[in-house]
Amino acid sequence: MTGFARVDGQMATPIALSWAWEARSVNGKNLDVRLRYPHGYDSLDAPVRKLLADQLSRGSVTLNLTLAGEPPTQGAKINEDLLNRLIALAAQKSQTLPPGIGPASLDGLLAVKGVIEPIESQPDAAMVAARDAVLLESLQAAVKALIKARCEEGARLLAIMNEHLARLRSLVSAASACSAAQPAAIRARFERQIADMTSGPSALSPDRLAQEVAMLAVKADIREEIDRLKAHLEQASDMLNAGGPCGRRLDFLSQELNREANTLCSKSQEVELTRIGLDLKATIDQLREQIQNIE
């Protein structure tokens, strides 16, 4: 979701105007738009937000419109209140001026910032509509360039995430082939544990023994977790390669992957399977970090 674009434009009619649109985008869970316009261009706010919402679904986007040169004016007016206060202050201070410093002059007081205020021109509704239409057309080009920059980053991220998915598929296959997941190994472990529970003075009753065996069987069987991990990885691969926004769905899917990896680790009774489960969790975290960067 990271990108930058700048588009310059100008028009001669109905008003002479030069401008530049700058669009920046960084990562964000939702679409967060920040707009900056010169004074008098608030009429652009609603159509600009709609344009961005139609084109983008995620990211923190900052859009800045700058104008070349000063806006046209129809004249100036004098801030009478400020000028009168300055005249009174100048008269008061003129009695205590040190040698070599003359009293304030009128032209000096008029040069004080804020005394003379420019009167900005107020274009009519038809002129504003024509101006906004040209600016929005220029913005379309800026947004198109921003999307292109985001897509270029997305292509690089796609390669990285496909590598993470390939690594996860390899780890799931390793977990499936692990001796702790094989029926023969599970059965041998059960037989040892049953022998321990049925020997000696503290041997379990048949009913209690059946309960213990059932619990051991449930805890030892990781085939359901393996099947779900494989299904989630296949779905993630389909989403990535289908094109279009998929960041939110992939974020949810990564949480499901992590949940299955946690369950696999909790069921593990061998070091080898535990190591594979921890590698799964680490790779899922890496994948999820990259998912935050896509739309």
C-alpha positions in Angstrom: 0.0 0.0 0.0 3.0 2.3 -0.2 3.4 4.7 -3.1 3.9 8.2 -4.2 2.6 10.2 -7.3 2.7 13.8 -8.5 0.8 15.3 -11.3 1.2 19.0 -12.5 -1.4 20.8 -14.4 -2.5 24.2 -15.7 -5.5 25.9 -17.2 -6.1 29.3 -19.0 -9.9 29.5 -18.8 -12.2 30.2 -17.1 -9.3 31.3 -14.8 -5.5 31.2 -15.2 -4.3 28.5 -12.8 -1.4 26.2 -12.3 -1.3 23.4 -9.7 0.2 20.2 -8.5 -1.4 17.1 -6.9 0.8 15.0 -4.6 -0.5 11.7 -3.3 1.3 9.6 -0.7 0.2 6.2 0.6 1.5 4.1 3.5 0.2 1.0 5.2 -3.1 1.0 7.0 -5.8 -1.5 8.1 -8.6 0.7 6.6 -8.7 3.6 4.1 -7.7 6.8 6.0 -7.7 9.9 3.8 -6.0 13.2 4.7 -6.7 16.1 2.4 -4.9 19.5 2.2 -6.3 22.3 0.0 -5.6 26.0 -0.4 -8.3 28.3 1.1 -11.3 28.5 -1.2 -11.1 25.0 -2.6 -13.3 23.2 0.0 -15.8 22.3 -2.7 -13.4 19.6 -3.8 -13.6 17.7 -0.5 -16.6 15.5 -1.1 -15.8 14.5 -4.8 -12.2 13.9 -3.9 -13.1 11.6 -1.0 -15.5 9.7 -3.2 -13.0 9.3 -6.0 -10.4 7.9 -3.6 -13.0 5.5 -1.9 -13.9 4.2 -5.4 -10.3 3.5 -6.3 -8.7 2.4 -3.0 -9.8 0.2 -0.2 -6.9 0.3 2.3 -4.0 2.5 3.3 -3.3 5.9 4.9 -3.4 8.3 2.0 -2.3 12.0 2.1 -3.4 14.2 -0.8 -2.0 17.7 -1.2 -3.1 20.3 -3.7 -0.7 23.2 -4.2 -1.1 26.3 -6.4 1.6 28.1 -8.3 1.8 31.8 -7.5 -0.5 33.9 -5.4 -4.3 33.7 -5.9 -5.7 36.7 -7.9 -7.1 39.6 -5.8 -9.5 42.4 -6.5 -7.8 44.9 -4.3 -7.1 45.5 -0.7 -8.7 46.9 2.4 -7.3 48.6 5.5 -7.8 47.1 8.9 -9.0 50.3 10.6 -9.0 48.9 14.2 -5.4 47.6 13.9 -4.2 50.8 12.3 -5.8 53.0 15.0 -4.2 51.0 17.7 -0.8 51.3 16.0 -1.3 55.1 15.6 -2.2 55.5 19.3 0.8 53.4 20.4 3.1 55.4 18.1 1.9 58.7 19.6 2.4 57.3 23.1 5.9 56.1 22.4 7.0 59.2 20.5 7.4 61.1 23.8 10.0 58.7 25.1 12.0 58.0 22.0 15.8 58.0 22.4 17.8 60.5 20.4 18.2 59.6 16.7 15.0 57.7 16.4 12.2 59.6 14.7 8.4 59.1 15.2 6.6 56.4 13.2 5.3 57.5 9.8 2.0 56.6 8.2 3.6 54.6 5.4 5.6 52.7 8.0 2.4 51.8 9.9 0.7 50.7 6.7 3.5 48.3 6.1 2.9 46.4 9.3 1.6 42.9 8.6 -2.2 42.8 8.8 -2.9 46.5 8.4 -3.5 46.1 4.6 -5.6 42.9 3.8 -6.0 41.6 0.3 -9.5 41.1 -1.0 -9.6 37.7 -2.6 -11.7 37.3 -5.7 -14.8 35.2 -5.3 -15.5 33.2 -8.5 -19.1 32.5 -9.3 -20.6 29.0 -9.1 -20.1 28.2 -12.8 -16.5 29.2 -12.6 -16.0 27.0 -9.5 -17.7 24.0 -11.2 -15.5 24.4 -14.3 -12.3 24.8 -12.2 -13.2 21.7 -10.0 -13.9 19.6 -13.0 -10.4 20.2 -14.4 -8.8 19.7 -11.1 -10.6 16.4 -10.6 -9.6 15.2 -14.0 -6.0 15.9 -13.1 -6.5 14.1 -9.8 -7.6 11.0 -11.7 -4.2 10.9 -13.3 -2.5 11.3 -9.9 -4.5 8.5 -8.4 -3.8 6.3 -11.4 -0.1 6.9 -10.9 -0.4 6.2 -7.2 -2.2 2.8 -7.9 0.6 1.9 -10.4 3.2 2.6 -7.7 1.3 0.5 -5.2 0.9 -2.3 -7.7 4.6 -2.4 -8.4 5.2 -2.8 -4.6 2.5 -5.4 -4.6 4.3 -7.5 -7.2 7.4 -7.5 -5.1 5.4 -8.5 -2.0 3.7 -11.3 -3.9 7.0 -13.0 -4.6 7.9 -12.7 -0.9 4.6 -14.1 0.3 4.6 -17.0 -2.2 8.0 -17.9 -0.7 6.5 -17.9 2.8 3.6 -20.1 1.6 6.0 -22.5 0.0 8.0 -22.7 3.2 4.8 -23.3 5.2 3.7 -26.1 2.8 7.1 -27.7 3.3 6.8 -27.6 7.1 3.2 -29.0 7.0 4.5 -31.9 4.9 7.3 -32.5 7.3 4.8 -32.5 10.2 2.6 -34.9 8.4 5.6 -37.2 7.8 6.9 -36.9 11.3 7.0 -40.2 13.2 4.9 -38.7 16.0 2.0 -38.4 13.5 2.2 -41.9 12.1 -0.5 -44.5 13.2 2.1 -47.2 14.0 4.1 -44.8 16.2 1.0 -43.6 18.0 -0.2 -47.2 18.6 3.2 -48.2 20.0 3.1 -45.3 22.4 -0.4 -46.1 23.5 0.6 -49.7 24.2 3.4 -48.6 26.4 1.2 -46.1 28.2 -1.5 -48.7 28.7 1.0 -51.2 30.0 2.1 -48.6 32.6 -1.5 -47.9 33.6 -2.5 -51.5 34.0 0.4 -52.8 36.0 1.1 -52.5 39.7 -1.2 -52.0 42.7 -2.5 -48.7 41.3 -3.9 -50.2 38.1 -6.8 -48.4 36.6 -10.3 -49.9 36.3 -11.5 -50.8 32.8 -13.8 -47.8 32.6 -11.1 -45.3 33.7 -8.7 -47.0 31.3 -11.1 -46.5 28.4 -11.4 -42.8 29.3 -7.6 -42.4 29.5 -7.1 -44.1 26.1 -9.7 -41.9 24.5 -8.0 -38.8 25.9 -4.6 -40.0 24.7 -6.0 -40.7 21.2 -7.5 -37.3 20.9 -4.4 -35.5 22.1 -2.0 -37.5 19.9 -4.0 -37.2 16.6 -2.8 -34.2 14.6 -4.3 -35.2 11.3 -7.2 -32.8 11.6 -4.7 -29.9 12.2 -2.6 -31.0 9.2 -5.7 -31.1 6.9 -6.8 -27.7 8.0 -3.3 -26.2 7.6 -3.2 -27.6 4.0 -6.6 -26.2 3.2 -5.8 -22.7 4.6 -2.5 -22.6 2.6 -4.3 -23.5 -0.6 -6.9 -20.9 0.0 -4.2 -18.2 0.7 -2.4 -19.1 -2.5 -5.7 -18.8 -4.5 -6.4 -15.4 -2.9 -2.9 -14.0 -3.7 -2.9 -15.2 -7.3 -6.5 -14.2 -8.1 -5.7 -10.5 -8.1 -7.8 -7.8 -6.4 -7.9 -6.6 -2.8 -7.4 -9.5 -0.4 -5.5 -8.1 2.6 -8.3 -8.3 5.1 -9.2 -11.9 4.2 -5.6 -12.9 4.3 -5.1 -11.3 7.7 -8.0 -13.4 9.0 -6.6 -16.5 7.3 -3.2 -16.0 8.9 -4.9 -16.0 12.3 -6.5 -19.3 11.5 -3.1 -20.7 10.4 -1.5 -19.5 13.7 -4.3 -21.2 15.7 -3.8 -24.5 14.0 0.0 -24.2 14.5 -0.6 -23.6 18.2 -2.8 -26.7 18.5 -0.2 -28.8 16.7 2.4 -27.6 19.2 0.2 -28.3 22.2 -0.5 -31.9 20.9 3.2 -32.6 20.2 4.9 -35.2 22.4 8.2 -35.3 20.5 10.9 -32.8 20.0 10.9 -33.1 16.2 7.2 -32.2 15.9 7.6 -29.3 18.4 10.4 -27.9 16.4 8.3 -28.0 13.2 5.4 -26.4 15.0 7.6 -23.5 16.2 9.0 -23.0 12.7 5.4 -22.9 11.4 4.5 -20.2 13.9 7.6 -18.1 13.0 6.9 -18.3 9.3 3.2 -17.5 9.8 4.3 -14.4 11.7 6.5 -13.3 8.8 3.7 -13.9 6.4 1.3 -11.8 8.5 3.8 -8.9 8.6 3.7 -8.8 4.8 0.0 -9.1 4.7 -0.3 -5.8 6.5 1.4 -4.2 3.5 -1.1 -5.2 0.9 -4.6 -3.9 0.0 
